[in-house]
Amino acid sequence: KIPYLVARLAHKKRVPVVAIVGSVGKIGPELDRLFDGIFSIVPGPIGLEEAMAKAEDYLRFTIRQVLKIFRKGGSCG
C-alpha cells in the first residue's frame, strides 16, 4: 500500500512519519519499525454509522493532537 511505501522512503531518509488511520488493529514489527507513530481517529469502540458521520471531526482532532507534538519540539524515532 501507499502508506507503507511512503514510510519506507521516509525511514531511509530519517524523516519522521506517522499514520493516521480509522482504527488500529494488530501492528506487526515491520510497521512498528517504519512508522514513528500510528494514530487512530476513532476515540473508542463505536458503530460504523457514528464513525462515518463524525469522521471529519475525529480526523481534525487527531491531526491537531499529532501536530501539537511536533510543534512542541517532540521528535519521532
PyRosetta script that sets phi, psi and omega in degrees:
from pyrosetta import init, pose_from_sequence

init()
pose = pose_from_sequence("KIPYLVARLAHKKRVPVVAIVGSVGKIGPELDRLFDGIFSIVPGPIGLEEAMAKAEDYLRFTIRQVLKIFRKGGSCG")
pose.set_psi(1, 160.7)
pose.set_omega(1, -177.8)
pose.set_phi(2, -60.7)
pose.set_psi(2, -46.9)
pose.set_omega(2, 179.6)
pose.set_phi(3, -56.7)
pose.set_psi(3, -37.8)
pose.set_omega(3, 179.0)
pose.set_phi(4, -63.8)
pose.set_psi(4, -44.7)
pose.set_omega(4, 180.0)
pose.set_phi(5, -64.9)
pose.set_psi(5, -41.9)
pose.set_omega(5, 177.2)
pose.set_phi(6, -61.4)
pose.set_psi(6, -44.3)
pose.set_omega(6, 179.8)
pose.set_phi(7, -62.1)
pose.set_psi(7, -41.1)
pose.set_omega(7, 178.4)
pose.set_phi(8, -61.2)
pose.set_psi(8, -46.8)
pose.set_omega(8, 179.8)
pose.set_phi(9, -64.5)
pose.set_psi(9, -44.1)
pose.set_omega(9, 179.8)
pose.set_phi(10, -63.5)
pose.set_psi(10, -42.0)
pose.set_omega(10, -179.7)
pose.set_phi(11, -60.9)
pose.set_psi(11, -41.8)
pose.set_omega(11, 179.4)
pose.set_phi(12, -62.1)
pose.set_psi(12, -32.9)
pose.set_omega(12, -178.8)
pose.set_phi(13, -96.5)
pose.set_psi(13, 7.6)
pose.set_omega(13, 178.5)
pose.set_phi(14, 59.5)
pose.set_psi(14, 39.1)
pose.set_omega(14, 177.0)
pose.set_phi(15, -102.1)
pose.set_psi(15, 126.7)
pose.set_omega(15, 179.6)
pose.set_phi(16, -60.2)
pose.set_psi(16, 140.2)
pose.set_omega(16, 179.2)
pose.set_phi(17, -140.9)
pose.set_psi(17, 132.6)
pose.set_omega(17, 177.4)
pose.set_phi(18, -121.9)
pose.set_psi(18, 154.4)
pose.set_omega(18, 174.9)
pose.set_phi(19, -114.2)
pose.set_psi(19, 132.1)
pose.set_omega(19, 174.4)
pose.set_phi(20, -113.1)
pose.set_psi(20, 114.7)
pose.set_omega(20, -170.1)
pose.set_phi(21, -124.9)
pose.set_psi(21, 164.6)
pose.set_omega(21, 178.2)
pose.set_phi(22, -61.9)
pose.set_psi(22, -47.4)
pose.set_omega(22, 176.0)
pose.set_phi(23, -153.1)
pose.set_psi(23, 156.3)
pose.set_omega(23, -177.7)
pose.set_phi(24, -106.7)
pose.set_psi(24, 121.3)
pose.set_omega(24, 174.0)
pose.set_phi(25, -99.6)
pose.set_psi(25, -146.8)
pose.set_omega(25, 177.6)
pose.set_phi(26, -71.2)
pose.set_psi(26, 128.1)
pose.set_omega(26, -179.7)
pose.set_phi(27, -105.2)
pose.set_psi(27, 118.0)
pose.set_omega(27, 179.8)
pose.set_phi(28, -75.3)
pose.set_psi(28, 167.2)
pose.set_omega(28, -177.0)
pose.set_phi(29, -61.8)
pose.set_psi(29, -33.2)
pose.set_omega(29, -179.8)
pose.set_phi(30, -66.0)
pose.set_psi(30, -45.9)
pose.set_omega(30, 178.2)
pose.set_phi(31, -66.7)
pose.set_psi(31, -38.3)
pose.set_omega(31, 178.6)
pose.set_phi(32, -61.7)
pose.set_psi(32, -35.7)
pose.set_omega(32, -179.9)
pose.set_phi(33, -74.2)
pose.set_psi(33, -40.0)
pose.set_omega(33, -174.1)
pose.set_phi(34, -79.5)
pose.set_psi(34, -38.7)
pose.set_omega(34, -178.0)
pose.set_phi(35, -94.7)
pose.set_psi(35, 136.1)
pose.set_omega(35, 177.5)
pose.set_phi(36, -79.4)
pose.set_psi(36, -16.6)
pose.set_omega(36, 175.2)
pose.set_phi(37, -166.4)
pose.set_psi(37, 143.6)
pose.set_omega(37, 175.5)
pose.set_phi(38, -127.0)
pose.set_psi(38, 118.4)
pose.set_omega(38, -173.2)
pose.set_phi(39, -119.8)
pose.set_psi(39, 133.8)
pose.set_omega(39, 176.3)
pose.set_phi(40, -90.5)
pose.set_psi(40, 140.5)
pose.set_omega(40, 175.8)
pose.set_phi(41, -85.0)
pose.set_psi(41, -18.0)
pose.set_omega(41, -178.2)
pose.set_phi(42, -81.4)
pose.set_psi(42, 126.0)
pose.set_omega(42, -174.1)
pose.set_phi(43, -75.2)
pose.set_psi(43, -6.7)
pose.set_omega(43, -179.2)
pose.set_phi(44, 168.5)
pose.set_psi(44, -169.9)
pose.set_omega(44, -179.7)
pose.set_phi(45, -68.7)
pose.set_psi(45, 112.1)
pose.set_omega(45, 178.0)
pose.set_phi(46, -138.8)
pose.set_psi(46, 163.0)
pose.set_omega(46, 179.2)
pose.set_phi(47, -74.4)
pose.set_psi(47, 158.8)
pose.set_omega(47, -179.5)
pose.set_phi(48, -59.6)
pose.set_psi(48, -41.0)
pose.set_omega(48, -178.7)
pose.set_phi(49, -60.1)
pose.set_psi(49, -46.3)
pose.set_omega(49, 178.7)
pose.set_phi(50, -66.2)
pose.set_psi(50, -42.3)
pose.set_omega(50, 179.8)
pose.set_phi(51, -58.6)
pose.set_psi(51, -43.7)
pose.set_omega(51, -179.8)
pose.set_phi(52, -69.8)
pose.set_psi(52, -39.9)
pose.set_omega(52, -177.9)
pose.set_phi(53, -66.1)
pose.set_psi(53, -33.5)
pose.set_omega(53, -176.2)
pose.set_phi(54, -108.8)
pose.set_psi(54, 14.0)
pose.set_omega(54, -174.8)
pose.set_phi(55, -55.9)
pose.set_psi(55, -44.1)
pose.set_omega(55, -178.4)
pose.set_phi(56, -63.1)
pose.set_psi(56, -43.9)
pose.set_omega(56, 178.1)
pose.set_phi(57, -63.3)
pose.set_psi(57, -45.1)
pose.set_omega(57, 179.7)
pose.set_phi(58, -62.4)
pose.set_psi(58, -41.6)
pose.set_omega(58, -179.8)
pose.set_phi(59, -64.6)
pose.set_psi(59, -46.2)
pose.set_omega(59, 178.9)
pose.set_phi(60, -59.1)
pose.set_psi(60, -44.6)
pose.set_omega(60, 179.9)
pose.set_phi(61, -61.0)
pose.set_psi(61, -47.3)
pose.set_omega(61, -177.7)
pose.set_phi(62, -64.4)
pose.set_psi(62, -41.8)
pose.set_omega(62, 178.2)
pose.set_phi(63, -61.9)
pose.set_psi(63, -42.0)
pose.set_omega(63, 177.4)
pose.set_phi(64, -59.9)
pose.set_psi(64, -40.8)
pose.set_omega(64, -179.5)
pose.set_phi(65, -64.8)
pose.set_psi(65, -43.0)
pose.set_omega(65, 179.5)
pose.set_phi(66, -65.0)
pose.set_psi(66, -44.0)
pose.set_omega(66, -179.4)
pose.set_phi(67, -64.2)
pose.set_psi(67, -32.4)
pose.set_omega(67, 176.4)
pose.set_phi(68, -57.2)
pose.set_psi(68, -41.7)
pose.set_omega(68, -180.0)
pose.set_phi(69, -60.7)
pose.set_psi(69, -48.6)
pose.set_omega(69, -178.4)
pose.set_phi(70, -67.3)
pose.set_psi(70, -39.8)
pose.set_omega(70, -179.4)
pose.set_phi(71, -65.3)
pose.set_psi(71, -30.4)
pose.set_omega(71, 179.7)
pose.set_phi(72, -86.2)
pose.set_psi(72, 8.3)
pose.set_omega(72, 176.4)
pose.set_phi(73, 87.3)
pose.set_psi(73, 10.2)
pose.set_omega(73, 176.8)
pose.set_phi(74, -65.6)
pose.set_psi(74, 137.4)
pose.set_omega(74, 178.9)
pose.set_phi(75, -112.4)
pose.set_psi(75, 153.6)
pose.set_omega(75, 177.1)
pose.set_phi(76, -105.6)
pose.set_psi(76, 146.8)
pose.set_omega(76, 175.7)
pose.set_phi(77, 82.8)
pose.dump_pdb("model.pdb")
